[in-house]
Every structure is written in C-alpha cells, then in structure tokens.
Amino acid sequence: MLRYVKFLHWFLQEQREEVASMAELLTIVERGRENLLHVEEYLSRSAGGENVLEAGAPPAAGGAL
C-alpha cells in the first residue's frame, strides 16, 4: 500500500509542476504576442535538460528505459 501512496504523491507533485509550467508559458506568450519569434528564441534559450529522470520518480513500468 505504501508504494501506491508514494506513487500518488509523486504523480500529484508532477501534475502541480506541469500546471505551474504551463501557467508560466502562457504568461510568456501573452507578454510577447506582438512578436512570437522572440518568444520562440527566448524559450529555446531557456529550455534546459528536461529529459533527465528525477530522483523521486518511480521506476519505469516494464524495466529501465
């Protein structure tokens, strides 16, 4: 049962982070709506290593990715 609680906690935390990220992205796009090319440049510069697995993430179903 504890494994499911940990997974649910991790999942909800990820969902909150995604909502915050999308709210921030929406704000950036709204501010730069006059020139979306500048928005695209800004976003490409600010994008970091997002494919890194988080330390608290549960193991992948079916084994390692």
PQR file of N, CA, C, O and H, with PARSE charges and radii, in Angstrom:
ATOM      1  N   MET A   1       0.823  -1.196   0.000 -0.4000 1.5000
ATOM      2  CA  MET A   1       0.000   0.000   0.000 -0.0000 2.0000
ATOM      3  C   MET A   1       0.863   1.254   0.000  0.5500 1.7000
ATOM      4  O   MET A   1       0.519   2.245  -0.645 -0.5500 1.4000
ATOM      5  N   LEU A   2       1.982   1.220   0.718 -0.4000 1.5000
ATOM      6  CA  LEU A   2       2.855   2.388   0.811 -0.0000 2.0000
ATOM      7  C   LEU A   2       3.405   2.776  -0.557  0.5500 1.7000
ATOM      8  O   LEU A   2       3.588   3.960  -0.840 -0.5500 1.4000
ATOM      9  H   LEU A   2       2.261   0.415   1.242  0.4000 1.0000
ATOM     10  N   ARG A   3       3.669   1.786  -1.406 -0.4000 1.5000
ATOM     11  CA  ARG A   3       4.179   2.066  -2.744 -0.0000 2.0000
ATOM     12  C   ARG A   3       3.175   2.894  -3.547  0.5500 1.7000
ATOM     13  O   ARG A   3       3.560   3.805  -4.280 -0.5500 1.4000
ATOM     14  H   ARG A   3       3.521   0.824  -1.176  0.4000 1.0000
ATOM     15  N   TYR A   4       1.896   2.578  -3.407 -0.4000 1.5000
ATOM     16  CA  TYR A   4       0.857   3.308  -4.132 -0.0000 2.0000
ATOM     17  C   TYR A   4       0.717   4.735  -3.620  0.5500 1.7000
ATOM     18  O   TYR A   4       0.475   5.658  -4.397 -0.5500 1.4000
ATOM     19  H   TYR A   4       1.583   1.838  -2.812  0.4000 1.0000
ATOM     20  N   VAL A   5       0.868   4.912  -2.315 -0.4000 1.5000
ATOM     21  CA  VAL A   5       0.798   6.254  -1.732 -0.0000 2.0000
ATOM     22  C   VAL A   5       1.970   7.091  -2.227  0.5500 1.7000
ATOM     23  O   VAL A   5       1.798   8.263  -2.564 -0.5500 1.4000
ATOM     24  H   VAL A   5       1.065   4.161  -1.684  0.4000 1.0000
ATOM     25  N   LYS A   6       3.158   6.497  -2.273 -0.4000 1.5000
ATOM     26  CA  LYS A   6       4.336   7.211  -2.785 -0.0000 2.0000
ATOM     27  C   LYS A   6       4.136   7.591  -4.250  0.5500 1.7000
ATOM     28  O   LYS A   6       4.449   8.708  -4.661 -0.5500 1.4000
ATOM     29  H   LYS A   6       3.297   5.545  -1.999  0.4000 1.0000
ATOM     30  N   PHE A   7       3.614   6.653  -5.025 -0.4000 1.5000
ATOM     31  CA  PHE A   7       3.376   6.939  -6.442 -0.0000 2.0000
ATOM     32  C   PHE A   7       2.361   8.056  -6.601  0.5500 1.7000
ATOM     33  O   PHE A   7       2.561   8.962  -7.410 -0.5500 1.4000
ATOM     34  H   PHE A   7       3.360   5.745  -4.691  0.4000 1.0000
ATOM     35  N   LEU A   8       1.278   8.004  -5.845 -0.4000 1.5000
ATOM     36  CA  LEU A   8       0.244   9.028  -5.935 -0.0000 2.0000
ATOM     37  C   LEU A   8       0.799  10.392  -5.535  0.5500 1.7000
ATOM     38  O   LEU A   8       0.493  11.399  -6.173 -0.5500 1.4000
ATOM     39  H   LEU A   8       1.116   7.268  -5.188  0.4000 1.0000
ATOM     40  N   HIS A   9       1.613  10.426  -4.483 -0.4000 1.5000
ATOM     41  CA  HIS A   9       2.244  11.686  -4.066 -0.0000 2.0000
ATOM     42  C   HIS A   9       3.132  12.220  -5.187  0.5500 1.7000
ATOM     43  O   HIS A   9       3.079  13.407  -5.507 -0.5500 1.4000
ATOM     44  H   HIS A   9       1.862   9.608  -3.965  0.4000 1.0000
ATOM     45  N   TRP A  10       3.941  11.359  -5.780 -0.4000 1.5000
ATOM     46  CA  TRP A  10       4.827  11.777  -6.874 -0.0000 2.0000
ATOM     47  C   TRP A  10       4.000  12.273  -8.059  0.5500 1.7000
ATOM     48  O   TRP A  10       4.310  13.317  -8.633 -0.5500 1.4000
ATOM     49  H   TRP A  10       3.984  10.394  -5.519  0.4000 1.0000
ATOM     50  N   PHE A  11       2.964  11.546  -8.424 -0.4000 1.5000
ATOM     51  CA  PHE A  11       2.133  11.910  -9.567 -0.0000 2.0000
ATOM     52  C   PHE A  11       1.478  13.269  -9.366  0.5500 1.7000
ATOM     53  O   PHE A  11       1.488  14.102 -10.272 -0.5500 1.4000
ATOM     54  H   PHE A  11       2.711  10.699  -7.957  0.4000 1.0000
ATOM     55  N   LEU A  12       0.911  13.497  -8.191 -0.4000 1.5000
ATOM     56  CA  LEU A  12       0.261  14.782  -7.920 -0.0000 2.0000
ATOM     57  C   LEU A  12       1.267  15.929  -7.913  0.5500 1.7000
ATOM     58  O   LEU A  12       0.961  17.031  -8.369 -0.5500 1.4000
ATOM     59  H   LEU A  12       0.903  12.820  -7.455  0.4000 1.0000
ATOM     60  N   GLN A  13       2.455  15.671  -7.401 -0.4000 1.5000
ATOM     61  CA  GLN A  13       3.505  16.696  -7.428 -0.0000 2.0000
ATOM     62  C   GLN A  13       3.873  17.037  -8.873  0.5500 1.7000
ATOM     63  O   GLN A  13       4.049  18.209  -9.209 -0.5500 1.4000
ATOM     64  H   GLN A  13       2.703  14.775  -7.031  0.4000 1.0000
ATOM     65  N   GLU A  14       3.987  16.032  -9.714 -0.4000 1.5000
ATOM     66  CA  GLU A  14       4.293  16.266 -11.125 -0.0000 2.0000
ATOM     67  C   GLU A  14       3.185  17.072 -11.808  0.5500 1.7000
ATOM     68  O   GLU A  14       3.465  17.958 -12.616 -0.5500 1.4000
ATOM     69  H   GLU A  14       3.845  15.080  -9.441  0.4000 1.0000
ATOM     70  N   GLN A  15       1.945  16.767 -11.485 -0.4000 1.5000
ATOM     71  CA  GLN A  15       0.827  17.500 -12.084 -0.0000 2.0000
ATOM     72  C   GLN A  15       0.846  18.962 -11.671  0.5500 1.7000
ATOM     73  O   GLN A  15       0.593  19.843 -12.493 -0.5500 1.4000
ATOM     74  H   GLN A  15       1.718  16.048 -10.829  0.4000 1.0000
ATOM     75  N   ARG A  16       1.145  19.231 -10.397 -0.4000 1.5000
ATOM     76  CA  ARG A  16       1.236  20.625  -9.936 -0.0000 2.0000
ATOM     77  C   ARG A  16       2.354  21.354 -10.663  0.5500 1.7000
ATOM     78  O   ARG A  16       2.194  22.512 -11.047 -0.5500 1.4000
ATOM     79  H   ARG A  16       1.351  18.516  -9.729  0.4000 1.0000
ATOM     80  N   GLU A  17       3.490  20.683 -10.857 -0.4000 1.5000
ATOM     81  CA  GLU A  17       4.608  21.298 -11.574 -0.0000 2.0000
ATOM     82  C   GLU A  17       4.233  21.588 -13.024  0.5500 1.7000
ATOM     83  O   GLU A  17       4.599  22.634 -13.559 -0.5500 1.4000
ATOM     84  H   GLU A  17       3.621  19.742 -10.545  0.4000 1.0000
ATOM     85  N   GLU A  18       3.508  20.673 -13.664 -0.4000 1.5000
ATOM     86  CA  GLU A  18       3.091  20.883 -15.055 -0.0000 2.0000
ATOM     87  C   GLU A  18       2.136  22.065 -15.173  0.5500 1.7000
ATOM     88  O   GLU A  18       2.249  22.865 -16.102 -0.5500 1.4000
ATOM     89  H   GLU A  18       3.210  19.823 -13.229  0.4000 1.0000
ATOM     90  N   VAL A  19       1.204  22.177 -14.245 -0.4000 1.5000
ATOM     91  CA  VAL A  19       0.271  23.304 -14.266 -0.0000 2.0000
ATOM     92  C   VAL A  19       1.035  24.608 -14.089  0.5500 1.7000
ATOM     93  O   VAL A  19       0.760  25.586 -14.784 -0.5500 1.4000
ATOM     94  H   VAL A  19       1.112  21.527 -13.490  0.4000 1.0000
ATOM     95  N   ALA A  20       1.987  24.632 -13.170 -0.4000 1.5000
ATOM     96  CA  ALA A  20       2.789  25.841 -12.956 -0.0000 2.0000
ATOM     97  C   ALA A  20       3.606  26.174 -14.199  0.5500 1.7000
ATOM     98  O   ALA A  20       3.718  27.344 -14.567 -0.5500 1.4000
ATOM     99  H   ALA A  20       2.210  23.838 -12.606  0.4000 1.0000
ATOM    100  N   SER A  21       4.175  25.166 -14.848 -0.4000 1.5000
ATOM    101  CA  SER A  21       4.961  25.395 -16.062 -0.0000 2.0000
ATOM    102  C   SER A  21       4.101  25.959 -17.184  0.5500 1.7000
ATOM    103  O   SER A  21       4.518  26.879 -17.888 -0.5500 1.4000
ATOM    104  H   SER A  21       4.084  24.216 -14.549  0.4000 1.0000
ATOM    105  N   MET A  22       2.906  25.411 -17.350 -0.4000 1.5000
ATOM    106  CA  MET A  22       2.024  25.892 -18.410 -0.0000 2.0000
ATOM    107  C   MET A  22       1.516  27.296 -18.117  0.5500 1.7000
ATOM    108  O   MET A  22       1.342  28.094 -19.038 -0.5500 1.4000
ATOM    109  H   MET A  22       2.568  24.664 -16.778  0.4000 1.0000
ATOM    110  N   ALA A  23       1.277  27.608 -16.854 -0.4000 1.5000
ATOM    111  CA  ALA A  23       0.853  28.966 -16.494 -0.0000 2.0000
ATOM    112  C   ALA A  23       1.966  29.961 -16.805  0.5500 1.7000
ATOM    113  O   ALA A  23       1.712  31.056 -17.306 -0.5500 1.4000
ATOM    114  H   ALA A  23       1.419  26.960 -16.105  0.4000 1.0000
ATOM    115  N   GLU A  24       3.210  29.566 -16.502 -0.4000 1.5000
ATOM    116  CA  GLU A  24       4.355  30.427 -16.811 -0.0000 2.0000
ATOM    117  C   GLU A  24       4.514  30.590 -18.322  0.5500 1.7000
ATOM    118  O   GLU A  24       4.769  31.696 -18.800 -0.5500 1.4000
ATOM    119  H   GLU A  24       3.417  28.676 -16.095  0.4000 1.0000
ATOM    120  N   LEU A  25       4.368  29.506 -19.071 -0.4000 1.5000
ATOM    121  CA  LEU A  25       4.474  29.569 -20.524 -0.0000 2.0000
ATOM    122  C   LEU A  25       3.394  30.471 -21.112  0.5500 1.7000
ATOM    123  O   LEU A  25       3.669  31.265 -22.013 -0.5500 1.4000
ATOM    124  H   LEU A  25       4.161  28.608 -18.682  0.4000 1.0000
ATOM    125  N   LEU A  26       2.184  30.355 -20.614 -0.4000 1.5000
ATOM    126  CA  LEU A  26       1.093  31.203 -21.089 -0.0000 2.0000
ATOM    127  C   LEU A  26       1.396  32.678 -20.827  0.5500 1.7000
ATOM    128  O   LEU A  26       1.132  33.524 -21.681 -0.5500 1.4000
ATOM    129  H   LEU A  26       1.960  29.710 -19.883  0.4000 1.0000
ATOM    130  N   THR A  27       1.940  32.987 -19.667 -0.4000 1.5000
ATOM    131  CA  THR A  27       2.306  34.370 -19.347 -0.0000 2.0000
ATOM    132  C   THR A  27       3.362  34.889 -20.306  0.5500 1.7000
ATOM    133  O   THR A  27       3.269  36.023 -20.775 -0.5500 1.4000
ATOM    134  H   THR A  27       2.155  32.300 -18.973  0.4000 1.0000
ATOM    135  N   ILE A  28       4.365  34.071 -20.602 -0.4000 1.5000
ATOM    136  CA  ILE A  28       5.434  34.471 -21.523 -0.0000 2.0000
ATOM    137  C   ILE A  28       4.866  34.745 -22.910  0.5500 1.7000
ATOM    138  O   ILE A  28       5.197  35.755 -23.531 -0.5500 1.4000
ATOM    139  H   ILE A  28       4.440  33.149 -20.221  0.4000 1.0000
ATOM    140  N   VAL A  29       4.015  33.853 -23.394 -0.4000 1.5000
ATOM    141  CA  VAL A  29       3.439  34.016 -24.733 -0.0000 2.0000
ATOM    142  C   VAL A  29       2.518  35.235 -24.786  0.5500 1.7000
ATOM    143  O   VAL A  29       2.517  35.974 -25.771 -0.5500 1.4000
ATOM    144  H   VAL A  29       3.746  33.032 -22.890  0.4000 1.0000
ATOM    145  N   GLU A  30       1.743  35.441 -23.737 -0.4000 1.5000
ATOM    146  CA  GLU A  30       0.861  36.613 -23.724 -0.0000 2.0000
ATOM    147  C   GLU A  30       1.661  37.913 -23.739  0.5500 1.7000
ATOM    148  O   GLU A  30       1.279  38.870 -24.412 -0.5500 1.4000
ATOM    149  H   GLU A  30       1.744  34.841 -22.937  0.4000 1.0000
ATOM    150  N   ARG A  31       2.762  37.950 -23.003 -0.4000 1.5000
ATOM    151  CA  ARG A  31       3.590  39.162 -22.977 -0.0000 2.0000
ATOM    152  C   ARG A  31       4.267  39.412 -24.318  0.5500 1.7000
ATOM    153  O   ARG A  31       4.469  40.564 -24.703 -0.5500 1.4000
ATOM    154  H   ARG A  31       3.073  37.172 -22.456  0.4000 1.0000
ATOM    155  N   GLY A  32       4.616  38.359 -25.025 -0.4000 1.5000
ATOM    156  CA  GLY A  32       5.339  38.511 -26.280 -0.0000 2.0000
ATOM    157  C   GLY A  32       4.499  38.290 -27.512  0.5500 1.7000
ATOM    158  O   GLY A  32       5.038  38.010 -28.582 -0.5500 1.4000
ATOM    159  H   GLY A  32       4.453  37.424 -24.712  0.4000 1.0000
ATOM    160  N   ARG A  33       3.210  38.405 -27.391 -0.4000 1.5000
ATOM    161  CA  ARG A  33       2.318  38.089 -28.515 -0.0000 2.0000
ATOM    162  C   ARG A  33       2.560  38.964 -29.732  0.5500 1.7000
ATOM    163  O   ARG A  33       2.200  38.577 -30.844 -0.5500 1.4000
ATOM    164  H   ARG A  33       2.772  38.632 -26.522  0.4000 1.0000
ATOM    165  N   GLU A  34       3.160  40.129 -29.552 -0.4000 1.5000
ATOM    166  CA  GLU A  34       3.433  41.018 -30.685 -0.0000 2.0000
ATOM    167  C   GLU A  34       4.525  40.453 -31.595  0.5500 1.7000
ATOM    168  O   GLU A  34       4.552  40.745 -32.791 -0.5500 1.4000
ATOM    169  H   GLU A  34       3.453  40.443 -28.649  0.4000 1.0000
ATOM    170  N   ASN A  35       5.418  39.649 -31.032 -0.4000 1.5000
ATOM    171  CA  ASN A  35       6.500  39.076 -31.828 -0.0000 2.0000
ATOM    172  C   ASN A  35       6.795  37.665 -31.314  0.5500 1.7000
ATOM    173  O   ASN A  35       7.633  37.476 -30.432 -0.5500 1.4000
ATOM    174  H   ASN A  35       5.396  39.412 -30.061  0.4000 1.0000
ATOM    175  N   LEU A  36       6.108  36.698 -31.869 -0.4000 1.5000
ATOM    176  CA  LEU A  36       6.244  35.325 -31.394 -0.0000 2.0000
ATOM    177  C   LEU A  36       7.606  34.716 -31.714  0.5500 1.7000
ATOM    178  O   LEU A  36       8.005  33.736 -31.085 -0.5500 1.4000
ATOM    179  H   LEU A  36       5.427  36.852 -32.585  0.4000 1.0000
ATOM    180  N   LEU A  37       8.323  35.282 -32.682 -0.4000 1.5000
ATOM    181  CA  LEU A  37       9.676  34.782 -32.949 -0.0000 2.0000
ATOM    182  C   LEU A  37      10.594  35.052 -31.762  0.5500 1.7000
ATOM    183  O   LEU A  37      11.450  34.228 -31.441 -0.5500 1.4000
ATOM    184  H   LEU A  37       7.999  36.078 -33.193  0.4000 1.0000
ATOM    185  N   HIS A  38      10.423  36.199 -31.112 -0.4000 1.5000
ATOM    186  CA  HIS A  38      11.204  36.481 -29.908 -0.0000 2.0000
ATOM    187  C   HIS A  38      10.830  35.522 -28.780  0.5500 1.7000
ATOM    188  O   HIS A  38      11.689  35.095 -28.008 -0.5500 1.4000
ATOM    189  H   HIS A  38       9.728  36.869 -31.373  0.4000 1.0000
ATOM    190  N   VAL A  39       9.562  35.191 -28.690 -0.4000 1.5000
ATOM    191  CA  VAL A  39       9.118  34.229 -27.687 -0.0000 2.0000
ATOM    192  C   VAL A  39       9.776  32.881 -27.944  0.5500 1.7000
ATOM    193  O   VAL A  39      10.269  32.238 -27.018 -0.5500 1.4000
ATOM    194  H   VAL A  39       8.864  35.538 -29.317  0.4000 1.0000
ATOM    195  N   GLU A  40       9.783  32.457 -29.198 -0.4000 1.5000
ATOM    196  CA  GLU A  40      10.398  31.174 -29.550 -0.0000 2.0000
ATOM    197  C   GLU A  40      11.888  31.171 -29.234  0.5500 1.7000
ATOM    198  O   GLU A  40      12.406  30.190 -28.700 -0.5500 1.4000
ATOM    199  H   GLU A  40       9.383  32.979 -29.950  0.4000 1.0000
ATOM    200  N   GLU A  41      12.580  32.261 -29.559 -0.4000 1.5000
ATOM    201  CA  GLU A  41      14.008  32.360 -29.244 -0.0000 2.0000
ATOM    202  C   GLU A  41      14.241  32.285 -27.741  0.5500 1.7000
ATOM    203  O   GLU A  41      15.135  31.575 -27.279 -0.5500 1.4000
ATOM    204  H   GLU A  41      12.158  33.057 -29.993  0.4000 1.0000
ATOM    205  N   TYR A  42      13.436  33.018 -26.982 -0.4000 1.5000
ATOM    206  CA  TYR A  42      13.573  33.012 -25.526 -0.0000 2.0000
ATOM    207  C   TYR A  42      13.364  31.603 -24.967  0.5500 1.7000
ATOM    208  O   TYR A  42      14.134  31.137 -24.127 -0.5500 1.4000
ATOM    209  H   TYR A  42      12.710  33.595 -27.358  0.4000 1.0000
ATOM    210  N   LEU A  43      12.329  30.942 -25.436 -0.4000 1.5000
ATOM    211  CA  LEU A  43      12.029  29.603 -24.934 -0.0000 2.0000
ATOM    212  C   LEU A  43      13.108  28.597 -25.312  0.5500 1.7000
ATOM    213  O   LEU A  43      13.418  27.701 -24.527 -0.5500 1.4000
ATOM    214  H   LEU A  43      11.703  31.321 -26.118  0.4000 1.0000
ATOM    215  N   SER A  44      13.680  28.735 -26.501 -0.4000 1.5000
ATOM    216  CA  SER A  44      14.736  27.802 -26.897 -0.0000 2.0000
ATOM    217  C   SER A  44      15.995  28.019 -26.070  0.5500 1.7000
ATOM    218  O   SER A  44      16.719  27.066 -25.780 -0.5500 1.4000
ATOM    219  H   SER A  44      13.428  29.463 -27.138  0.4000 1.0000
ATOM    220  N   ARG A  45      16.265  29.272 -25.686 -0.4000 1.5000
ATOM    221  CA  ARG A  45      17.435  29.552 -24.841 -0.0000 2.0000
ATOM    222  C   ARG A  45      17.216  29.089 -23.409  0.5500 1.7000
ATOM    223  O   ARG A  45      18.147  28.619 -22.755 -0.5500 1.4000
ATOM    224  H   ARG A  45      15.678  30.046 -25.922  0.4000 1.0000
ATOM    225  N   SER A  46      15.999  29.221 -22.926 -0.4000 1.5000
ATOM    226  CA  SER A  46      15.741  28.902 -21.521 -0.0000 2.0000
ATOM    227  C   SER A  46      15.465  27.419 -21.284  0.5500 1.7000
ATOM    228  O   SER A  46      15.437  26.976 -20.136 -0.5500 1.4000
ATOM    229  H   SER A  46      15.243  29.603 -23.457  0.4000 1.0000
ATOM    230  N   ALA A  47      15.263  26.650 -22.347 -0.4000 1.5000
ATOM    231  CA  ALA A  47      14.995  25.213 -22.188 -0.0000 2.0000
ATOM    232  C   ALA A  47      16.269  24.513 -21.751  0.5500 1.7000
ATOM    233  O   ALA A  47      17.326  24.678 -22.360 -0.5500 1.4000
ATOM    234  H   ALA A  47      15.286  27.010 -23.280  0.4000 1.0000
ATOM    235  N   GLY A  48      16.155  23.733 -20.689 -0.4000 1.5000
ATOM    236  CA  GLY A  48      17.308  23.005 -20.174 -0.0000 2.0000
ATOM    237  C   GLY A  48      17.146  21.521 -20.392  0.5500 1.7000
ATOM    238  O   GLY A  48      16.299  21.093 -21.176 -0.5500 1.4000
ATOM    239  H   GLY A  48      15.296  23.599 -20.194  0.4000 1.0000
ATOM    240  N   GLY A  49      17.940  20.739 -19.712 -0.4000 1.5000
ATOM    241  CA  GLY A  49      17.892  19.286 -19.820 -0.0000 2.0000
ATOM    242  C   GLY A  49      16.634  18.730 -19.185  0.5500 1.7000
ATOM    243  O   GLY A  49      16.664  18.274 -18.042 -0.5500 1.4000
ATOM    244  H   GLY A  49      18.627  21.086 -19.074  0.4000 1.0000
ATOM    245  N   GLU A  50      15.540  18.762 -19.907 -0.4000 1.5000
ATOM    246  CA  GLU A  50      14.270  18.315 -19.354 -0.0000 2.0000
ATOM    247  C   GLU A  50      14.088  16.804 -19.449  0.5500 1.7000
ATOM    248  O   GLU A  50      13.122  16.274 -18.900 -0.5500 1.4000
ATOM    249  H   GLU A  50      15.516  19.132 -20.835  0.4000 1.0000
ATOM    250  N   ASN A  51      14.966  16.113 -20.113 -0.4000 1.5000
ATOM    251  CA  ASN A  51      14.824  14.668 -20.262 -0.0000 2.0000
ATOM    252  C   ASN A  51      15.498  13.899 -19.134  0.5500 1.7000
ATOM    253  O   ASN A  51      15.552  12.669 -19.158 -0.5500 1.4000
ATOM    254  H   ASN A  51      15.751  16.544 -20.559  0.4000 1.0000
ATOM    255  N   VAL A  52      16.005  14.618 -18.157 -0.4000 1.5000
ATOM    256  CA  VAL A  52      16.686  13.984 -17.033 -0.0000 2.0000
ATOM    257  C   VAL A  52      15.642  13.386 -16.100  0.5500 1.7000
ATOM    258  O   VAL A  52      14.660  14.043 -15.755 -0.5500 1.4000
ATOM    259  H   VAL A  52      15.961  15.617 -18.137  0.4000 1.0000
ATOM    260  N   LEU A  53      15.860  12.129 -15.690 -0.4000 1.5000
ATOM    261  CA  LEU A  53      14.939  11.491 -14.763 -0.0000 2.0000
ATOM    262  C   LEU A  53      15.120  12.085 -13.379  0.5500 1.7000
ATOM    263  O   LEU A  53      16.246  12.336 -12.948 -0.5500 1.4000
ATOM    264  H   LEU A  53      16.659  11.596 -15.970  0.4000 1.0000
ATOM    265  N   GLU A  54      14.030  12.307 -12.692 -0.4000 1.5000
ATOM    266  CA  GLU A  54      14.076  12.869 -11.351 -0.0000 2.0000
ATOM    267  C   GLU A  54      14.411  11.786 -10.344  0.5500 1.7000
ATOM    268  O   GLU A  54      14.109  10.610 -10.549 -0.5500 1.4000
ATOM    269  H   GLU A  54      13.116  12.103 -13.043  0.4000 1.0000
ATOM    270  N   ALA A  55      15.041  12.201  -9.251 -0.4000 1.5000
ATOM    271  CA  ALA A  55      15.447  11.253  -8.221 -0.0000 2.0000
ATOM    272  C   ALA A  55      14.247  10.578  -7.561  0.5500 1.7000
ATOM    273  O   ALA A  55      14.332   9.405  -7.199 -0.5500 1.4000
ATOM    274  H   ALA A  55      15.286  13.156  -9.085  0.4000 1.0000
ATOM    275  N   GLY A  56      13.130  11.290  -7.396 -0.4000 1.5000
ATOM    276  CA  GLY A  56      11.972  10.732  -6.713 -0.0000 2.0000
ATOM    277  C   GLY A  56      11.008   9.995  -7.616  0.5500 1.7000
ATOM    278  O   GLY A  56       9.981   9.500  -7.151 -0.5500 1.4000
ATOM    279  H   GLY A  56      13.060  12.243  -7.690  0.4000 1.0000
ATOM    280  N   ALA A  57      11.320   9.912  -8.901 -0.4000 1.5000
ATOM    281  CA  ALA A  57      10.406   9.270  -9.846 -0.0000 2.0000
ATOM    282  C   ALA A  57      10.352   7.768  -9.595  0.5500 1.7000
ATOM    283  O   ALA A  57      11.374   7.156  -9.286 -0.5500 1.4000
ATOM    284  H   ALA A  57      12.154  10.313  -9.279  0.4000 1.0000
ATOM    285  N   PRO A  58       9.175   7.172  -9.725 -0.5600 1.5000
ATOM    286  CA  PRO A  58       9.074   5.724  -9.565  0.2800 2.0000
ATOM    287  C   PRO A  58       9.747   5.028 -10.744  0.5500 1.7000
ATOM    288  O   PRO A  58       9.917   5.631 -11.804 -0.5500 1.4000
ATOM    289  N   PRO A  59      10.129   3.766 -10.568 -0.5600 1.5000
ATOM    290  CA  PRO A  59      10.763   3.048 -11.672  0.2800 2.0000
ATOM    291  C   PRO A  59       9.812   2.908 -12.857  0.5500 1.7000
ATOM    292  O   PRO A  59       8.594   2.854 -12.689 -0.5500 1.4000
ATOM    293  N   ALA A  60      10.384   2.852 -14.049 -0.4000 1.5000
ATOM    294  CA  ALA A  60       9.581   2.716 -15.265 -0.0000 2.0000
ATOM    295  C   ALA A  60       8.900   1.355 -15.289  0.5500 1.7000
ATOM    296  O   ALA A  60       9.486   0.349 -14.889 -0.5500 1.4000
ATOM    297  H   ALA A  60      11.373   2.896 -14.185  0.4000 1.0000
ATOM    298  N   ALA A  61       7.675   1.333 -15.755 -0.4000 1.5000
ATOM    299  CA  ALA A  61       6.955   0.069 -15.883 -0.0000 2.0000
ATOM    300  C   ALA A  61       7.635  -0.782 -16.943  0.5500 1.7000
ATOM    301  O   ALA A  61       7.941  -0.291 -18.030 -0.5500 1.4000
ATOM    302  H   ALA A  61       7.199   2.150 -16.079  0.4000 1.0000
ATOM    303  N   GLY A  62       7.870  -2.025 -16.648 -0.4000 1.5000
ATOM    304  CA  GLY A  62       8.487  -2.918 -17.614 -0.0000 2.0000
ATOM    305  C   GLY A  62      10.001  -2.858 -17.620  0.5500 1.7000
ATOM    306  O   GLY A  62      10.633  -3.501 -18.457 -0.5500 1.4000
ATOM    307  H   GLY A  62       7.622  -2.424 -15.765  0.4000 1.0000
ATOM    308  N   GLY A  63      10.597  -2.110 -16.718 -0.4000 1.5000
ATOM    309  CA  GLY A  63      12.054  -2.048 -16.642 -0.0000 2.0000
ATOM    310  C   GLY A  63      12.602  -0.702 -17.034  0.5500 1.7000
ATOM    311  O   GLY A  63      11.860   0.263 -17.218 -0.5500 1.4000
ATOM    312  H   GLY A  63      10.084  -1.587 -16.038  0.4000 1.0000
ATOM    313  N   ALA A  64      13.911  -0.648 -17.160 -0.4000 1.5000
ATOM    314  CA  ALA A  64      14.606   0.606 -17.458 -0.0000 2.0000
ATOM    315  C   ALA A  64      14.282   1.089 -18.859  0.5500 1.7000
ATOM    316  O   ALA A  64      14.005   0.302 -19.765 -0.5500 1.4000
ATOM    317  H   ALA A  64      14.514  -1.432 -17.010  0.4000 1.0000
ATOM    318  N   LEU A  65      14.325   2.398 -19.011 -0.4000 1.5000
ATOM    319  CA  LEU A  65      14.076   2.996 -20.325 -0.0000 2.0000
ATOM    320  C   LEU A  65      15.338   2.992 -21.148  0.5500 1.7000
ATOM    321  O   LEU A  65      15.332   3.455 -22.289 -0.5500 1.4000
ATOM    322  H   LEU A  65      14.550   3.037 -18.276  0.4000 1.0000
TER
END
